[in-house]
């Protein structure tokens, strides 16, 4: 049984660089240096939850985590963070091996910036079309999340709910019944709600 399990999760172990392909979920204000180091030291893969941290606090948290473990760990960045580019730069300067992008659809530029220094990119995805786009953009791995996930993208939830109803975004009498104006402006979609990817 142990050999079979090892075979099943070997790709995850290789990607993360850990004994067990178990990644600690990044929980805001919970997944900090002590928990992250404990997970990594136990053979799993700890992930710092950047959440709303400013860049200087993230840098300190990375450095303090390294004092507690020599094992690999990652950093989770929220796409909607107003200083996302600066946080990516901190990860680059601190040579963070894995960056987890969540809470929205990351740009190809963000993914490539992380990959440019050798970082691995793991992205959260609530839908197949988004997963395909992120793989084409260079993501190394995906975390599949339900539309109800804590960090799920609001617009994706709206598109998903509408597609699950099995209907177009327009009613028979011509009324819009799909996602909000904000989401329609942000994402290019077909009439059925599929993401139109470049």
Secondary structure, 3 states (H helix, E strand, C coil): CHHHHHHHHHHHHHHHCCCCCCECCCCCCCCCHHHHHHHHHCCCEEEEECCCCCHHHHHHHHHHHHHHCCCCEEEEEECCCCCHHHHHHHHHHCCCCEEEEECCCCCHHHHHHHHHCCCEEEEEECCHHHHHHHHHHCCCEEEECCCCCCCCCHHHHHHHHHHHCCCCCECCCCCECCCCHHHHHHCCECCCCCECCC
